[in-house]
Structures are given as structure tokens and as C-alpha cells.
Amino acid sequence: MAIEVRVPTVLRKHTDGERRVSGQGDDLRELIDDLGTRHDGLRSALVADDASLHRFINVYVNDEDVRFIKGINTPLSDGDVVSILPAVAGG
């Protein structure tokens, strides 16, 4: 199963500068684990110590925010597009 992952500029240091990488997994957790085996530091940049997504990272599957689906347990299918976006704070 091939899933396209769009990587923001701030995390490209983990993907050798690649804007897009491919991974595999039946859900977002498995995909992140898969990516972590091939892109050193990427998993820890996305996942907190309690195994949830970092609160300052927004993840979308096919333009839908995973926070409103099943979070890190959001199911994935072949051909899905996962977009990672750092949260923007301001005042």
C-alpha cells in the first residue's frame, strides 16, 4: 500500500530535503512508524512520549483533519495523501 506524505519545510531535514515521501500502514500510527524506520528523527518530531501526535503538529488525510476522525489511529488506504502541517501560533 503506497501512501503519499507531504512534508513541511521544517521537517525536511529528516527526509533529506524531500517534499514528498511514501510510506505504508493500515493507519496513521503504522505509517508514522514505517516512515520513522527510513527517515531518522521524523517519528519523534511527530509523536509525543504518550504515543499521541504532538499538539503542535496538524495532520490531514485527504484534506480531513485527523483530530476529527480517529487521531493517530485514523485508517488509511492505498493512494491516500497525508499532509503534515506545523501549527501556527499568533496573537
KEFI-846267 format. One record per residue: residue in three letters; y, x, z of N, C-alpha, C in turn. Coordinates in steps of 0.1 Angstrom, whole numbers. Each point is the difference from the previous one (the first is absolute). Layout:
<sites>
<ALA; <Y; X; Z>; <Y; X; Z>; <Y; X; Z>>
...
</sites>
This chain:
<sites>
<MET; <-12; 8; 0>; <12; -8; 0>; <12; 9; 0>>
<ALA; <9; -1; -10>; <12; 8; -1>; <12; -9; 4>>
<ILE; <8; 6; 10>; <12; -7; 5>; <11; 10; -2>>
<GLU; <11; -4; -6>; <11; 8; -2>; <9; -1; 13>>
<VAL; <5; 12; 4>; <8; 0; 12>; <13; 7; -4>>
<ARG; <11; -7; 2>; <14; 5; -3>; <5; 7; 12>>
<VAL; <3; 13; -1>; <4; 8; 11>; <15; 2; 0>>
<PRO; <7; -2; 11>; <15; 2; 1>; <3; 15; 0>>
<THR; <12; 4; -4>; <4; 14; 0>; <-3; 7; 13>>
<VAL; <3; -6; 11>; <-1; 7; 13>; <-15; 3; 3>>
<LEU; <-10; -7; -6>; <-14; 3; 3>; <-6; 9; -11>>
<ARG; <7; 3; -11>; <-6; 7; -11>; <-4; 14; 3>>
<LYS; <5; 5; 12>; <-4; 14; 4>; <-15; 0; 3>>
<HIS; <-6; -12; 3>; <-14; -1; 3>; <-8; -2; -13>>
<THR; <6; -3; -11>; <-7; -3; -13>; <4; 10; -11>>
<ASP; <4; 12; 4>; <5; 11; -9>; <10; -6; -10>>
<GLY; <9; -8; 5>; <11; -5; -8>; <-3; -12; -9>>
<GLU; <-13; -5; 0>; <-4; -11; -8>; <6; -13; 5>>
<ARG; <6; -8; -10>; <5; -13; 3>; <-10; -11; 2>>
<ARG; <-11; 2; -7>; <-11; -9; 0>; <-13; 7; 2>>
<VAL; <-9; -5; 9>; <-13; 5; 2>; <-10; -11; 0>>
<SER; <-12; 3; -2>; <-11; -10; 0>; <-9; 1; 12>>
<GLY; <-5; -11; 5>; <-10; 1; 11>; <-9; -11; -1>>
<GLN; <-9; -1; 10>; <-11; -10; 1>; <-1; -6; 14>>
<GLY; <-4; -12; 0>; <-2; -6; 13>; <-1; -16; -1>>
<ASP; <-8; -6; 9>; <0; -14; -1>; <11; -7; 8>>
<ASP; <7; 8; 8>; <12; -5; 7>; <10; 12; 1>>
<LEU; <12; -3; 5>; <10; 10; 1>; <-4; 11; 9>>
<ARG; <-7; -2; 11>; <-4; 10; 9>; <-9; 10; -7>>
<GLU; <-10; -5; -8>; <-9; 9; -7>; <8; 8; -11>>
<LEU; <9; -7; -7>; <8; 7; -10>; <8; 12; 7>>
<ILE; <6; -3; 11>; <8; 11; 7>; <-9; 11; 4>>
<ASP; <-12; -3; 5>; <-10; 10; 4>; <-4; 8; -12>>
<ASP; <-2; -6; -11>; <-4; 7; -13>; <11; 9; -4>>
<LEU; <12; -5; 0>; <12; 9; -4>; <1; 11; 9>>
<GLY; <-2; -2; 13>; <1; 11; 10>; <-9; 11; -2>>
<THR; <-12; -3; -6>; <-10; 11; -3>; <5; 9; -11>>
<ARG; <8; -5; -9>; <5; 8; -12>; <14; 4; 1>>
<HIS; <8; -6; 9>; <14; 3; 1>; <4; 3; 15>>
<ASP; <-1; 13; 3>; <1; 4; 14>; <14; -5; 6>>
<GLY; <-1; -6; 12>; <11; -5; 7>; <5; -14; -4>>
<LEU; <-5; -6; -11>; <4; -13; -4>; <-4; -11; 10>>
<ARG; <-13; 1; 5>; <-5; -10; 9>; <9; -1; 13>>
<SER; <2; 12; 5>; <8; 0; 13>; <15; -4; -2>>
<ALA; <5; 1; -13>; <13; -5; -3>; <1; -15; 0>>
<LEU; <-12; -6; -3>; <0; -15; -1>; <-6; -7; 12>>
<VAL; <-9; 6; 7>; <-8; -7; 11>; <4; 6; 13>>
<ALA; <3; -9; 10>; <3; 4; 14>; <-13; 4; 7>>
<ASP; <2; 5; 12>; <-12; 3; 9>; <-9; -12; 3>>
<ASP; <6; -12; 1>; <-8; -11; 3>; <-6; -7; -13>>
<ALA; <0; 8; -11>; <-7; -4; -12>; <7; -11; -8>>
<SER; <13; -3; 4>; <8; -10; -7>; <10; 8; -9>>
<LEU; <6; -7; -10>; <10; 6; -8>; <12; 4; 8>>
<HIS; <6; 11; -2>; <12; 4; 7>; <10; -11; -3>>
<ARG; <8; -3; 10>; <10; -11; -1>; <11; 3; -9>>
<PHE; <2; 12; -4>; <11; 4; -9>; <-5; 1; -14>>
<ILE; <-12; -4; -3>; <-6; 0; -13>; <-3; -14; -5>>
<ASN; <5; -4; -11>; <-3; -13; -6>; <-10; 2; -12>>
<VAL; <-10; -8; 0>; <-10; 1; -10>; <-2; -14; -7>>
<TYR; <0; 1; -13>; <-2; -12; -8>; <-12; 1; -9>>
<VAL; <-7; -11; -1>; <-11; 0; -10>; <4; -11; -10>>
<ASN; <1; 5; -13>; <4; -9; -11>; <13; -8; 4>>
<ASP; <10; 7; 6>; <13; -5; 4>; <-1; -9; 12>>
<GLU; <-11; -1; 7>; <0; -8; 12>; <-1; 9; 12>>
<ASP; <8; -3; 10>; <1; 8; 12>; <-13; -2; 8>>
<VAL; <-7; 11; 3>; <-13; -1; 8>; <2; -5; 14>>
<ARG; <12; 1; 5>; <3; -6; 14>; <-3; -15; 0>>
<PHE; <2; -6; -11>; <-2; -15; -1>; <-14; -3; -6>>
<ILE; <-8; 9; -2>; <-14; -2; -5>; <-9; 3; 12>>
<LYS; <-6; 12; 0>; <-9; 4; 11>; <3; 15; 5>>
<GLY; <12; 4; -3>; <4; 13; 5>; <-8; 11; -7>>
<ILE; <-4; 9; 8>; <-9; 12; -4>; <-13; -5; -5>>
<ASN; <-4; -12; 4>; <-13; -6; -5>; <1; -8; -12>>
<THR; <11; 0; -7>; <2; -8; -12>; <-10; 4; -11>>
<PRO; <-7; -10; -5>; <-11; 3; -10>; <7; 5; -13>>
<LEU; <-7; 9; -7>; <4; 5; -13>; <-10; -3; -11>>
<SER; <4; 0; -12>; <-8; -2; -12>; <3; 10; -10>>
<ASP; <-10; 3; -9>; <2; 9; -11>; <13; -4; -8>>
<GLY; <8; 10; -2>; <12; -3; -8>; <13; -3; 8>>
<ASP; <-2; -2; 13>; <11; -3; 9>; <10; 12; 0>>
<VAL; <13; -3; 2>; <10; 10; 1>; <6; -1; 15>>
<VAL; <-1; 11; 6>; <5; 2; 14>; <13; 8; 0>>
<SER; <11; -6; 5>; <13; 7; 1>; <3; 3; 14>>
<ILE; <3; 13; 3>; <4; 4; 13>; <15; 2; 0>>
<LEU; <7; -6; 10>; <14; 2; 0>; <4; 3; 15>>
<PRO; <8; 11; 2>; <5; 2; 13>; <10; -11; 4>>
<ALA; <0; -4; 13>; <9; -10; 4>; <14; 6; 0>>
<VAL; <10; -9; -3>; <14; 5; 0>; <7; -6; 12>>
<ALA; <6; 8; 8>; <8; -5; 12>; <15; 2; -3>>
<GLY; <7; -8; 6>; <14; 1; -1>; <7; -9; 10>>
<GLY; <13; 1; 0>; <7; -8; 10>; <13; -6; -6>>
</sites>
